């Protein structure tokens, strides 16, 4: 019997990678992608455990699951940080801080 690719193994890996890459997007993009990748990885692990000789690509699922967990943690930390920033500084304080940062960067480049 010919071995077939485990369903969604590549997609799980891609979602795990994207969840890490997008961790600085306020947690809005990466957090759902990480959760979706984790759920899909758990389903693929169940399918693989039922008949391991029938499927290939389990390494992609394991790697994608690890990356999804890392992405979820990073996105959750960043989301908590953003919520904390808005709660303590407010939107005006954050805008002022970013303007000061940009002004400092411009002054550094002019020198």
DSSP file (Angstrom, degrees, kcal/mol; ACC not computed):
  #  RESIDUE AA STRUCTURE BP1 BP2  ACC     N-H-->O    O-->H-N    N-H-->O    O-->H-N    TCO  KAPPA ALPHA  PHI   PSI    X-CA   Y-CA   Z-CA
    1    1 A X              0   0    0      0, 0.0     2,-0.3     0, 0.0     0, 0.0   0.000 360.0 360.0 360.0 135.8    0.0    0.0    0.0
    2    2 A X        -     0   0    0      1,-0.1     2,-0.2     0, 0.0     0, 0.0  -0.550 360.0-123.0 -79.1 136.4    1.3    3.4   -0.9
    3    3 A X        -     0   0    0     -2,-0.3     2,-0.3    52,-0.1    52,-0.2  -0.565  28.1-155.4 -78.6 141.6    1.9    5.9    1.8
    4    4 A X  E     -a   55   0A   0     50,-2.5    52,-2.1    -2,-0.2     2,-0.1  -0.812  25.1 -91.2-117.7 158.6    0.1    9.2    1.5
    5    5 A X  E     -a   56   0A   0     -2,-0.3    52,-0.2    50,-0.2     2,-0.2  -0.422  46.7-107.0 -67.5 137.1    0.8   12.7    2.9
    6    6 A X    >   -     0   0    0     50,-2.5     3,-1.8    -2,-0.1     4,-0.3  -0.458  47.7 -96.5 -63.3 132.0   -0.8   13.4    6.3
    7    7 A X  T 3  S-     0   0    0      1,-0.3    -1,-0.1    -2,-0.2    40,-0.1  -0.271 100.0  -3.9 -57.9 132.0   -3.7   15.8    5.7
    8    8 A X  T 3> S+     0   0    0      1,-0.1     4,-2.3    -3,-0.1    -1,-0.3   0.616  87.0 134.2  65.6  17.9   -2.8   19.5    6.3
    9    9 A X  H <> S+     0   0    0     -3,-1.8     4,-1.6     1,-0.2    55,-0.1   0.911  76.1  42.6 -66.0 -40.5    0.8   18.7    7.5
   10   10 A X  H  > S+     0   0    0     -4,-0.3     4,-2.4     2,-0.2    -1,-0.2   0.892 113.4  52.7 -70.8 -38.8    2.3   21.5    5.3
   11   11 A X  H  > S+     0   0    0      2,-0.2     4,-2.7     1,-0.2     5,-0.2   0.870 106.7  53.2 -64.6 -37.2   -0.5   23.9    6.2
   12   12 A X  H  X S+     0   0    0     -4,-2.3     4,-2.1     2,-0.2    -1,-0.2   0.920 110.5  47.6 -62.6 -43.8    0.1   23.3    9.9
   13   13 A X  H  X S+     0   0    0     -4,-1.6     4,-2.1     2,-0.2    -2,-0.2   0.915 112.8  48.2 -63.7 -43.8    3.8   24.1    9.4
   14   14 A X  H  X S+     0   0    0     -4,-2.4     4,-2.7     1,-0.2     5,-0.2   0.918 111.7  49.2 -64.9 -44.1    3.0   27.3    7.5
   15   15 A X  H  X S+     0   0    0     -4,-2.7     4,-2.1     1,-0.2    -1,-0.2   0.884 110.2  52.2 -63.5 -37.9    0.5   28.5   10.0
   16   16 A X  H  X S+     0   0    0     -4,-2.1     4,-1.1    -5,-0.2    -1,-0.2   0.913 111.7  45.9 -63.0 -42.8    3.0   27.9   12.8
   17   17 A X  H  X S+     0   0    0     -4,-2.1     4,-2.3     1,-0.2     3,-0.5   0.933 113.4  48.6 -65.0 -46.6    5.7   29.9   11.0
   18   18 A X  H  X S+     0   0    0     -4,-2.7     4,-2.4     1,-0.2    -1,-0.2   0.847 104.9  59.4 -65.1 -33.5    3.3   32.7   10.2
   19   19 A X  H  < S+     0   0    0     -4,-2.1    -1,-0.2    -5,-0.2    -2,-0.2   0.851 110.2  43.0 -65.0 -31.7    2.0   32.9   13.8
   20   20 A X  H >< S+     0   0    0     -4,-1.1     3,-1.4    -3,-0.5    -2,-0.2   0.910 113.3  51.0 -76.3 -43.6    5.6   33.6   15.0
   21   21 A X  H 3< S+     0   0    0     -4,-2.3     3,-0.5     1,-0.3    -2,-0.2   0.868 112.3  46.7 -62.1 -36.9    6.3   36.1   12.2
   22   22 A X  T >< S+     0   0    0     -4,-2.4     3,-1.6     1,-0.2     8,-0.7   0.120  74.8 113.2 -94.5  22.0    3.2   38.1   12.9
   23   23 A X  T <  S+     0   0    0     -3,-1.4     4,-0.2     1,-0.3    -1,-0.2   0.745  73.8  57.0 -67.2 -20.8    3.6   38.2   16.7
   24   24 A X  T 3  S+     0   0    0     -3,-0.5    -1,-0.3     1,-0.2     2,-0.3   0.273  78.5  93.5 -93.0  11.9    4.2   42.0   16.5
   25   25 A X  S X> S-     0   0    0     -3,-1.6     3,-1.6     1,-0.0     4,-0.5  -0.249 117.4 -88.5 -95.7  45.0    0.8   42.6   14.8
   26   26 A X  T 34  -     0   0    0      1,-0.3    -2,-0.1    -2,-0.3    -3,-0.1   0.612  67.8 -79.6  61.2  15.5   -0.8   43.3   18.2
   27   27 A X  T 3> S+     0   0    0     -5,-0.4     4,-0.8    -4,-0.2     5,-0.3   0.480 109.2 113.1  76.1   1.5   -1.6   39.5   18.5
   28   28 A X  T <4 S+     0   0    0     -3,-1.6     4,-0.4     2,-0.1    -2,-0.1   0.865  83.8  26.8 -77.1 -36.6   -4.6   39.9   16.2
   29   29 A X  T  X S+     0   0    0     -4,-0.5     4,-1.5    -7,-0.3     5,-0.1   0.903 123.6  45.3 -91.5 -49.0   -3.2   37.8   13.3
   30   30 A X  H  > S+     0   0    0     -8,-0.7     4,-2.5     1,-0.2     5,-0.2   0.827 104.6  59.9 -70.7 -34.4   -0.8   35.4   14.9
   31   31 A X  H  X S+     0   0    0     -4,-0.8     4,-2.2     2,-0.2    -1,-0.2   0.948 108.6  42.2 -64.0 -50.6   -2.9   34.3   17.8
   32   32 A X  H  > S+     0   0    0     -4,-0.4     4,-2.7    -5,-0.3    -1,-0.2   0.904 115.1  51.6 -63.0 -38.1   -5.8   32.8   15.8
   33   33 A X  H  X S+     0   0    0     -4,-1.5     4,-2.5     1,-0.2    -2,-0.2   0.904 110.5  48.5 -64.8 -39.6   -3.3   31.3   13.3
   34   34 A X  H  X S+     0   0    0     -4,-2.5     4,-2.2     2,-0.2    -1,-0.2   0.901 112.4  48.0 -65.0 -40.9   -1.4   29.6   16.1
   35   35 A X  H  X S+     0   0    0     -4,-2.2     4,-2.4     2,-0.2    -2,-0.2   0.916 112.3  49.0 -66.4 -42.9   -4.6   28.3   17.7
   36   36 A X  H  X S+     0   0    0     -4,-2.7     4,-2.7     1,-0.2     5,-0.2   0.926 111.7  49.5 -61.6 -44.5   -5.8   27.0   14.3
   37   37 A X  H  X S+     0   0    0     -4,-2.5     4,-2.3     1,-0.2    -1,-0.2   0.892 110.8  50.5 -62.2 -39.2   -2.4   25.3   13.7
   38   38 A X  H  X S+     0   0    0     -4,-2.2     4,-2.0     2,-0.2    -1,-0.2   0.910 111.8  46.3 -66.2 -42.7   -2.5   23.7   17.1
   39   39 A X  H  X S+     0   0    0     -4,-2.4     4,-2.0     2,-0.2    -2,-0.2   0.927 114.3  48.0 -65.2 -44.8   -6.1   22.3   16.7
   40   40 A X  H  X S+     0   0    0     -4,-2.7     4,-2.5     1,-0.2    -2,-0.2   0.872 110.2  52.8 -64.3 -35.8   -5.2   21.0   13.2
   41   41 A X  H  X S+     0   0    0     -4,-2.3     4,-2.3    -5,-0.2    -1,-0.2   0.891 107.5  51.1 -66.7 -39.2   -2.0   19.4   14.6
   42   42 A X  H  X S+     0   0    0     -4,-2.0     4,-1.8     2,-0.2    -1,-0.2   0.900 111.7  47.3 -64.8 -39.7   -3.9   17.6   17.3
   43   43 A X  H  X S+     0   0    0     -4,-2.0     4,-2.1     2,-0.2    -2,-0.2   0.912 112.7  48.9 -66.4 -42.0   -6.3   16.2   14.7
   44   44 A X  H  X S+     0   0    0     -4,-2.5     4,-2.6     1,-0.2    -2,-0.2   0.860 108.8  53.6 -66.6 -34.9   -3.5   15.2   12.4
   45   45 A X  H  X S+     0   0    0     -4,-2.3     4,-2.5     2,-0.2    -1,-0.2   0.891 108.3  50.2 -65.2 -39.2   -1.7   13.5   15.4
   46   46 A X  H  X S+     0   0    0     -4,-1.8     4,-1.3     2,-0.2    -2,-0.2   0.915 111.9  47.2 -64.1 -43.3   -4.9   11.5   16.1
   47   47 A X  H  X S+     0   0    0     -4,-2.1     4,-1.0     1,-0.2     3,-0.2   0.915 114.1  47.6 -63.7 -43.2   -5.1   10.4   12.4
   48   48 A X  H  < S+     0   0    0     -4,-2.6     3,-0.4     1,-0.2    -2,-0.2   0.889 107.9  55.0 -66.4 -39.6   -1.4    9.5   12.4
   49   49 A X  H  < S+     0   0    0     -4,-2.5     3,-0.4     1,-0.2    -1,-0.2   0.798 100.9  60.4 -65.4 -28.2   -1.7    7.5   15.7
   50   50 A X  H  < S-     0   0    0     -4,-1.3    -1,-0.2     1,-0.2    -2,-0.2   0.878 131.0  -0.8 -67.6 -37.6   -4.5    5.4   14.3
   51   51 A X    ><  +     0   0    0     -4,-1.0     3,-1.4    -3,-0.4     4,-0.5  -0.556  65.3 175.3-154.6  82.5   -2.3    4.0   11.4
   52   52 A X  G >  S+     0   0    0     -3,-0.4     3,-0.7     1,-0.3     6,-0.1   0.770  78.9  62.3 -64.9 -26.8    1.3    5.4   11.3
   53   53 A X  G 3  S+     0   0    0      1,-0.2    -1,-0.3    -5,-0.1    -5,-0.0   0.689  98.6  57.8 -71.8 -16.3    2.4    3.1    8.4
   54   54 A X  G <  S+     0   0    0     -3,-1.4   -50,-2.5    -6,-0.2     2,-0.3   0.690 102.4  57.3 -86.9 -20.0   -0.2    4.7    6.1
   55   55 A X  E <   -a    4   0A   0     -3,-0.7     2,-0.3    -4,-0.5   -50,-0.2  -0.829  53.0-167.8-122.2 151.5    1.0    8.4    6.4
   56   56 A X  E     +a    5   0A   0    -52,-2.1   -50,-2.5    -2,-0.3   -52,-0.0  -0.813  64.4  59.8-120.0 167.4    4.1   10.5    5.8
   57   57 A X     >  +     0   0    0     -2,-0.3     4,-1.2   -52,-0.2     3,-0.4   0.630  53.6 132.6  92.5  14.2    4.8   14.0    6.9
   58   58 A X  H  >  +     0   0    0      1,-0.2     4,-2.5     2,-0.2     5,-0.2   0.798  68.3  64.1 -69.6 -25.5    4.4   13.6   10.6
   59   59 A X  H  > S+     0   0    0      1,-0.2     4,-2.6     2,-0.2    -1,-0.2   0.891 100.2  52.2 -63.1 -38.6    7.6   15.6   11.1
   60   60 A X  H  > S+     0   0    0     -3,-0.4     4,-2.7     2,-0.2    -1,-0.2   0.886 109.2  50.3 -62.2 -38.8    5.9   18.7    9.6
   61   61 A X  H  X S+     0   0    0     -4,-1.2     4,-2.3     2,-0.2    -2,-0.2   0.928 111.6  46.8 -66.4 -45.1    3.1   18.3   12.0
   62   62 A X  H  X S+     0   0    0     -4,-2.5     4,-2.0     2,-0.2    -2,-0.2   0.925 115.8  45.3 -63.7 -43.8    5.4   18.0   15.1
   63   63 A X  H  X S+     0   0    0     -4,-2.6     4,-2.6     1,-0.2    -2,-0.2   0.923 113.2  50.0 -65.8 -43.8    7.4   21.0   14.0
   64   64 A X  H  X S+     0   0    0     -4,-2.7     4,-2.3    -5,-0.2    -1,-0.2   0.860 109.0  52.7 -62.0 -36.2    4.3   23.0   13.1
   65   65 A X  H  X S+     0   0    0     -4,-2.3     4,-2.1     2,-0.2    -1,-0.2   0.915 110.5  46.8 -66.3 -43.1    2.8   22.2   16.6
   66   66 A X  H  X S+     0   0    0     -4,-2.0     4,-2.3     2,-0.2    -2,-0.2   0.927 114.0  47.8 -63.8 -44.8    5.9   23.4   18.3
   67   67 A X  H  X S+     0   0    0     -4,-2.6     4,-2.8     1,-0.2    -2,-0.2   0.877 110.2  53.0 -64.3 -37.0    6.0   26.6   16.2
   68   68 A X  H  X S+     0   0    0     -4,-2.3     4,-2.7     2,-0.2    -1,-0.2   0.905 108.8  49.1 -64.6 -41.4    2.3   27.2   16.9
   69   69 A X  H  X S+     0   0    0     -4,-2.1     4,-2.3     2,-0.2    -2,-0.2   0.927 113.0  47.1 -63.7 -44.1    2.8   26.9   20.7
   70   70 A X  H  X S+     0   0    0     -4,-2.3     4,-2.6     1,-0.2    -2,-0.2   0.921 113.2  49.5 -61.7 -43.7    5.7   29.4   20.5
   71   71 A X  H  X S+     0   0    0     -4,-2.8     4,-2.7     2,-0.2     5,-0.2   0.888 109.6  50.9 -63.2 -40.4    3.6   31.7   18.3
   72   72 A X  H  X S+     0   0    0     -4,-2.7     4,-2.5     2,-0.2    -1,-0.2   0.927 112.2  46.9 -63.0 -44.7    0.7   31.5   20.7
   73   73 A X  H  X S+     0   0    0     -4,-2.3     4,-2.5     2,-0.2    -2,-0.2   0.940 114.4  46.3 -64.0 -47.1    2.9   32.4   23.6
   74   74 A X  H  X S+     0   0    0     -4,-2.6     4,-2.4     1,-0.2    -2,-0.2   0.917 114.9  47.0 -62.3 -43.6    4.6   35.3   21.8
   75   75 A X  H  X S+     0   0    0     -4,-2.7     4,-2.6     2,-0.2    -1,-0.2   0.889 111.9  50.4 -66.5 -38.9    1.3   36.7   20.6
   76   76 A X  H  X S+     0   0    0     -4,-2.5     4,-2.5    -5,-0.2    -2,-0.2   0.917 111.3  48.7 -65.2 -42.4   -0.3   36.4   24.0
   77   77 A X  H  X S+     0   0    0     -4,-2.5     4,-2.3     2,-0.2    -2,-0.2   0.934 114.0  45.7 -61.8 -45.7    2.6   38.2   25.6
   78   78 A X  H  X S+     0   0    0     -4,-2.4     4,-2.5     2,-0.2    -2,-0.2   0.892 112.2  51.1 -66.9 -38.2    2.6   41.0   23.1
   79   79 A X  H  X S+     0   0    0     -4,-2.6     4,-2.4     2,-0.2    -1,-0.2   0.912 110.9  48.2 -64.7 -42.0   -1.2   41.3   23.3
   80   80 A X  H  X S+     0   0    0     -4,-2.5     4,-2.5     2,-0.2    -2,-0.2   0.899 111.2  51.6 -63.2 -40.3   -1.0   41.6   27.1
   81   81 A X  H  X S+     0   0    0     -4,-2.3     4,-2.5     2,-0.2    -2,-0.2   0.913 110.3  47.9 -62.3 -43.9    1.7   44.2   26.7
   82   82 A X  H  X S+     0   0    0     -4,-2.5     4,-2.4     2,-0.2     5,-0.2   0.912 112.0  49.3 -65.4 -42.2   -0.4   46.2   24.3
   83   83 A X  H  X S+     0   0    0     -4,-2.4     4,-2.2     1,-0.2    -2,-0.2   0.917 111.9  49.3 -62.2 -42.3   -3.4   46.1   26.6
   84   84 A X  H  X S+     0   0    0     -4,-2.5     4,-2.3     2,-0.2     5,-0.3   0.906 109.5  52.0 -62.5 -42.1   -1.2   47.1   29.5
   85   85 A X  H  X>S+     0   0    0     -4,-2.5     4,-2.8     1,-0.2     5,-1.1   0.924 112.1  45.3 -61.4 -44.9    0.2   50.0   27.5
   86   86 A X  H  <5S+     0   0    0     -4,-2.4     4,-0.4     3,-0.2    -1,-0.2   0.868 113.4  50.8 -67.0 -35.0   -3.3   51.3   26.6
   87   87 A X  H  <5S+     0   0    0     -4,-2.2    -2,-0.2    -5,-0.2    -1,-0.2   0.868 121.7  31.0 -71.1 -35.6   -4.5   50.8   30.2
   88   88 A X  H  <5S+     0   0    0     -4,-2.3    -2,-0.2    -5,-0.2    -3,-0.2   0.895 135.5  20.9 -91.3 -43.4   -1.5   52.8   31.7
   89   89 A X  T  X5S-     0   0    0     -4,-2.8     4,-0.9    -5,-0.3    -3,-0.2   0.772  91.7-145.2 -97.6 -29.7   -0.6   55.4   29.1
   90   90 A X  H  >< -     0   0    0     -5,-1.1     4,-1.9    -4,-0.4     5,-0.2  -0.091  41.3 -68.2  79.2 170.7   -3.8   55.6   27.0
   91   91 A X  H  > S+     0   0    0      1,-0.2     4,-2.2     2,-0.2    -1,-0.2   0.852 134.5  54.0 -68.1 -33.6   -3.8   56.2   23.2
   92   92 A X  H  > S+     0   0    0      2,-0.2     4,-2.4     1,-0.2    -1,-0.2   0.908 108.9  48.6 -66.6 -40.6   -2.4   59.8   23.6
   93   93 A X  H  X S+     0   0    0     -4,-0.9     4,-2.3     2,-0.2    -2,-0.2   0.887 111.9  48.5 -65.9 -39.7    0.5   58.6   25.7
   94   94 A X  H  X S+     0   0    0     -4,-1.9     4,-2.3     2,-0.2    -1,-0.2   0.902 112.0  49.5 -67.0 -40.9    1.4   55.9   23.2
   95   95 A X  H  X S+     0   0    0     -4,-2.2     4,-2.2     2,-0.2    -2,-0.2   0.914 111.9  48.2 -64.7 -42.3    1.2   58.3   20.3
   96   96 A X  H  X S+     0   0    0     -4,-2.4     4,-2.3     1,-0.2    -2,-0.2   0.904 111.1  51.0 -63.6 -41.4    3.4   60.8   22.1
   97   97 A X  H  X S+     0   0    0     -4,-2.3     4,-2.0     1,-0.2    -2,-0.2   0.900 110.9  47.8 -64.1 -40.8    5.9   58.1   22.9
   98   98 A X  H  X S+     0   0    0     -4,-2.3     4,-2.4     2,-0.2    -1,-0.2   0.871 110.6  52.0 -69.5 -35.5    6.1   56.9   19.3
   99   99 A X  H  X S+     0   0    0     -4,-2.2     4,-2.5     2,-0.2    -2,-0.2   0.914 110.1  48.8 -64.8 -42.0    6.5   60.5   18.1
  100  100 A X  H  X S+     0   0    0     -4,-2.3     4,-2.2     2,-0.2    -2,-0.2   0.893 111.4  50.4 -63.0 -39.6    9.4   61.0   20.5
  101  101 A X  H  X S+     0   0    0     -4,-2.0     4,-2.0     2,-0.2    -2,-0.2   0.923 112.0  46.4 -64.7 -44.7   11.0   57.8   19.3
  102  102 A X  H  X S+     0   0    0     -4,-2.4     4,-2.5     2,-0.2    -2,-0.2   0.895 111.1  52.2 -65.2 -40.0   10.7   58.8   15.7
  103  103 A X  H  X S+     0   0    0     -4,-2.5     4,-2.3     1,-0.2    -1,-0.2   0.910 109.8  49.7 -62.6 -41.4   12.1   62.2   16.4
  104  104 A X  H  X S+     0   0    0     -4,-2.2     4,-1.9     2,-0.2    -1,-0.2   0.871 110.2  50.4 -64.1 -37.9   15.1   60.6   18.2
  105  105 A X  H  X S+     0   0    0     -4,-2.0     4,-1.8     2,-0.2    -2,-0.2   0.915 111.0  48.6 -66.6 -42.7   15.6   58.3   15.2
  106  106 A X  H  X S+     0   0    0     -4,-2.5     4,-1.7     1,-0.2    -2,-0.2   0.900 110.8  50.3 -64.6 -40.2   15.6   61.2   12.8
  107  107 A X  H  X S+     0   0    0     -4,-2.3     4,-1.0     1,-0.2    -1,-0.2   0.887 109.8  51.6 -64.8 -37.7   18.0   63.2   14.9
  108  108 A X  H  < S+     0   0    0     -4,-1.9    -1,-0.2     1,-0.2    -2,-0.2   0.836 110.2  48.4 -67.9 -33.2   20.3   60.2   15.0
  109  109 A X  H  < S+     0   0    0     -4,-1.8    -1,-0.2     1,-0.2    -2,-0.2   0.794 106.0  57.4 -77.5 -28.3   20.3   59.8   11.2
  110  110 A X  H  <        0   0    0     -4,-1.7    -1,-0.2     1,-0.2    -2,-0.2   0.769 360.0 360.0 -72.8 -24.1   21.0   63.5   10.6
  111  111 A X     <        0   0    0     -4,-1.0    -1,-0.2    -5,-0.1    -2,-0.1   0.491 360.0 360.0 -79.3 360.0   24.2   63.4   12.6
